[in-house]
Amino acid sequence: MSGEIKKSLKVLVIDSHVLIRQILVSIFKEMDEVQSTVSLDLKSAQDIEIEIDRIQPDALFLGLDANSKGEIQLVESIRKNRPELPVVIMAPLSEKGAAITLQALKLGAVEFITKPDRNIGITLSKRHFRKRVIPLTRIIGELNTDFLSASKSSERSIAEVEKVLDQKTQKLSSSVELILIAGSTGGVKELYQLISKLPTELSTPIVIVQHLPKIYTKAFASDLDKITELNVREAQNNSPLIPGQIYLAPGGYHTVIKSDGYRKVLGIHKGPRENKNRPSIDVLLRSATQAFRNKMLAVFLSGGGQDGVEGAKNVYEAGGKIILQSRESALLWNLNQKISEQIPSLDHHVTENIGSEIIKNLFGKKAARSHRYPVKGLNQWNFSAS
């Protein structure tokens, strides 16, 4: 029949809890895209990998309980042996769940779903799983499989740094007064790489919106803070925007920018979800446009969905600058494709060049050329030639 969706996906569900497996199998049976579903409860990592090789799934939904070091070793082994296989992590909405999920995303897992810790929560959570499982499954075919196959773990490649408490920020002239970074599916891993390479003397505040739930954003901010001399923290209500600081929108809240007399401050609130998200990229960019007009730079990393398209138009129409991660370097280019369709004049940049593009937009082309991807700081560059 014309227009009929072909049943093509073979999905493997692995989780220690039978109710979670039953819920996911029932959801997949309702989906036109899914041809078959296999659910397993396997305790041995070796047995799991044997079953993956036997079943040859198109997608793996892997439940982690965050109570065993062997779980992350399993993810690492799967990513090494089957790098083309999209792995979706299911982990508790807890500090331990956040830690293991972030590790898995760094290793190349494509996304995650939070799951409740207690049995009573599981029995009432089918609606929650449906909201996450269905859209995640539908984007499997849109993932950049070349990028996924070639992607390597950044878990051990980014070193932690010591903070320099008495460091003085250099006062370098820039027309950009705020940097905004937005990400969704695939964005977490890119943020680890990008934030670790930003110059330590950066004198422009940065606000990040990455689609993550509460608890997870706190853990993510703490993790990012370890790999940069810049300070990374969750955004708080009425916190002033300080040059050289990085603020992460907290899960479960919208983050906005407000004018408080002569200064700009952050605000957080639990308004309605926008584009099914809270925090929402559009909410932040809309408020930032009102506060900063053309003195801002927005960076869009890997992601899907609609959240961010209107925000990008707001930034562009206000005269702000936009950097888009390119199709070939992003796990999912769905969002940036929609932005490109609305604003065809925008350039696209591979991940490795985004840092130098930020510097170029802040301080000019010569500053960016003198060091294509900064590691130690702006003091490595010769600004006298600019």
N, C-alpha and C positions, 0 to 999 in steps of 0.2 A: 504494500500500500504506500502511495506517495506520501512523504512527510513522516512516515513511521520511524521512530527511533530504533536503531538496531541494538538488540541485546548482545553486548560484546564483552563486558567486563567480568572477569573472574576474580572474586574478592575472597581473601582469606582473613578470618577474624581469630585472633589469639588472645585469650584473657583467662585469668584464673577463676573469675566469677561467672557462674553459669547464667545468672540473670542478665548480665551485660551481654553475654554472647547471644542469648535468646532475643534480647531487644534489638541488637544490631541485625541479626538474621531476619527478623520480621520486617525491619525497615528496608533492607535490601530486596526482599521479595516484592515489595511494593514499587520498586524502581524499574522503569523501562530499560535503563541503561545496563542493568546488572543481569548477566546471563546465569551465573551460579554463585553460590556462597558456601564456603566451608568454614566451620567453626571448630576450634581445637582448644583443649586445655592440656598443654604440655609443660612439664616442669623442667625438662632437660633442654638446655640451649642447643645441644647437638641434635636432639630429636626435632626441635623446631626447624633447624636449618635443613635437615633431611626432608621434612614435610614440605618446606618451601620449594626445594628442588623437585620434589615429586609432583606437587600441585601446580607449580608454575603460575602463580597468581599475577594479575595485573595490578593489584593494590593490596597492601597489607595494613590492617588495623591492629596494632600491637598494644595490648594492655600492659602497663607497668605499675607495680605497686609501690615503688620508691623505697623499698626496704632491703634491697640486695644490690651489692656492687656488680654482681654478675649481669644485672639487667642492662646496664649501659654498655657492658662488654658485648652483650648480645646484639644491641643496636649497631655497635661499631663493626662487628663481624658481618652482619647482614649488609651493611653499607659497603663493606669491602668486597664481599663475594657477589652481591647482586646490586651494584650501584644504580642500575636502571629501574629498580623496583621502587615505586613510591611507597614510603612508609609513613603512616599516620599514627602518632602516639596517643594513647589514652592513659591519663595519669590523674591522681587525686588533686582536688583543688586544695592544696596544702603547701607548706613551705618545702617539704620533701618532694612533693609532686612537681612544684615549680622548678626546683633544682635539676631534677632528672629530665624534665621536659626541655629546659634550656640546653642541657648537655646534648640531648638527642637532636635538637634543631641545629646545633653547631656541627654535629656529625653528618647532617644532611637529611634528617627526617623532614618531610615536606610540610607537615602541619600537626596539630594536636587537638585533642578533645579532653576537656576536664570531666572527671567522673567522681561521683560522691563516694565518700569513705564507707558509709554505713548502709546496711541492707535496706532499711526503710527508705533511704534516699534513692536507692537504685530502682526500687519498684515504682517510684513516682517520677522517674526521670526520662521516660520515653520521649516526652515532648522536647526536653533539652537535647537529647541525642539526635532527634529528627532535625532540629534546627541547625545542627552542625554537620551531621553525617551526609545529608542529602546534597547540600551545596558543595561540600568537599569532594564527594564522589563524582559530581558532575564536572568538576574542573580537572579531573585526572587526565582527560584527553587533551587539555589545553596546556599542560605542563611542558616546559622546555626539556625534552628527554635528553638532548645532547648535553645540556648544562647539568642535568641530574646525574647522568652517567659519568661525566668528567669531574663532577664536584668532589673535592677532597675535604676531609675533616679539618676544621680550624681549631679544634679542641686543644691541640698541643702546640699550635703555631703562634699563638698570641701570648706574649709574656706579660705577667703582671708588672706594674711599675710602682715605684715609691713616690709618694706625694712630696712636692717641694713647697713647704708651707710659706716660706718667705719670698716666693717668686713674685716678681713685679711684672704686671702685664704691660707690654709695649703699647704705646699709643700710636697706632698706625692709622692713617687716614683711610676711611672707607665710606662709601655712600650707603652700604648695607648695614642696618642697625639690628637686624634679627634674621637668624637662620631657622627655617622650619624643615624638619625631615619627617616624611610620612612613609609608612610601610605596612604591609599586610602579609599574605602568604609568601614566604621566602625572605621577608624583610629582616627577621631576627639575625640570621647568619650574616647578612650584608652589613647590618649595623655593627656587629662585632668587628668586622674588618675596617669599616669606615671610621668609627670612633677611635680605634686604636692608632690610627694613622694621622689624626688631626693634629695640627701644630699646637704645642703646649702654651704658646703665648697668644692664642686666639683671643681677640678682645671683643667678640660679638657673642651675645647669648644665643643658645640653641635650644629649641623646644622640639621634642620628638613625640609623634603619635604613632605607636605601633599597636595593632589590634591584639591586645592581651587582656586577660581577666585580672581581677583583684588578686592580690598575693603574688601572682606571677610578675606584675610590673615592679613590685618592690624588689623581688629577687633579681630581676633583669637590670634595674638601676644599680643595685649593689655589684652585680657582675661587671657591668660596663665601667663602673667607677674604679675597678681594680686594674684596668688595662689602659688608662689614660691619666696624665697628670692633671687634666681638667677635672673639675668636680661634677659628678653625675648624681642626681637625686630625683626622687619623685616630686612632681609639682605639688605645691600646697597653696591653699587659699590665701590671697593677699601677699604672697611672696614677691618681693621686687625682682625684676629681671636684672641680673648682675652680669656684666661683661665677662666672657670666658667661662660661664657656667652652663651646664647642660641639664635640662629639665625633661623628665619623662612623664607623659600624661598618665595618671594612675588609672588602673582598670576599674570599671564601674562608674567612672565620672567623666564628664566632659571637661576639657581644659580650655579656658579662654584667656584672652589678654585684654586688660582694661587699663584705662588712663586714670591715675590717682593723682590729681593735681599736675605737678611737673614731671612725674615719673610714671613708668609703665609697670604694672603688676600682673601676676597670674591670678586667675580665679578658677575654682573647680565647682561643679554643681551636678546634681543628679537629674538633669532634665530628661525629656523623652529621648529614646534612642533615635538616631538619625542614620538613615541607610542601614538600619538594623545594627548599628554599632554605638557603643558608649565605652570608651571615648571615640569620638568621630573626627575624622580628618577635616571634613567640611566645616564643622563647628569651630575648630581652632582657626582654620584659614580665614573664615569669615570675620572673626573677631580681630585677627591679626591685621587684615586689610584695613579695617576701620581705624586701628590704632597706629599703624606704620605706613599706610599707603604704599608708595613706590620704594620704600627703603627696606625691603625684605627680599630674601632669597628662599625659594621653596625647592626642596629636593624630594623627588618621588622615586622610591625604591621598588623592588618586586612586590606585586600584589594584584588582587583581583577585586571584582565587585564594582560598585558605583561610588563608594565613599571616597571623595577627593576630586572628582571631576568638576563639580561646581566650585569647589575651593580653588582649584587651579585657574579656572576662568576668572574668579574674583581677583587673584593675585595678578594675572596677566592684564586684566582691564584696569587695575590700579597702577600699572607701570612697574610692578615688581618683576623679579627675575626667577626663572624656572630651570631646573636641571632634571632631566629624565634619565633613569637607567635604561640602557638599550635592551632590545629584545634578546639578543644573543647572550647577554650576561645575566639575565634575570630568570629565576625559576618560573615565574608567572608574569606575563606582560599584559594581562587583560586590562588592568587599570590604566597603565601608561598608554596603551593603544587607544583607549577611549579619550584620554586627554589629548593625544596627538590628533585624533579626528576632529576635536573641537578647536585645537590650536595647531594647525599644520606647520607653522614656522619654527616650532621648537626643535632643537637639536637633541640627539640621543647619545649617551656616553656609556662605555663599558665600565664595569665596577672599578677597575684599577685606575681610571682617569677621573672619577668623581671628586676625589680629594683635591686634585690640581684644578679642576673646574671651579670648585668652591673658592679656592685661593684666587683664581683668575677673576671671578666675579667680585671678590672683595678688594683685591689690591692690584689687578691688572695682569696682562698676559706675560710680561717679563718676569714677574714674581713667580708665576706658575711654571714658566719654562726653566727657571733656575733650579727647580727641584720638582720633578713630575709627581712625586707622591711623598709629602713630608712625613718624617718619622720623629725627629727630635724637636723641631720647633722652627719658628720663623727666623731665628737668628742665624740659620744656615744660609739664608738667601741674601743676595745683594740687591737691596731696594734702591740704591743710589742711581741705578741705570734706568729706573722706571720714570 
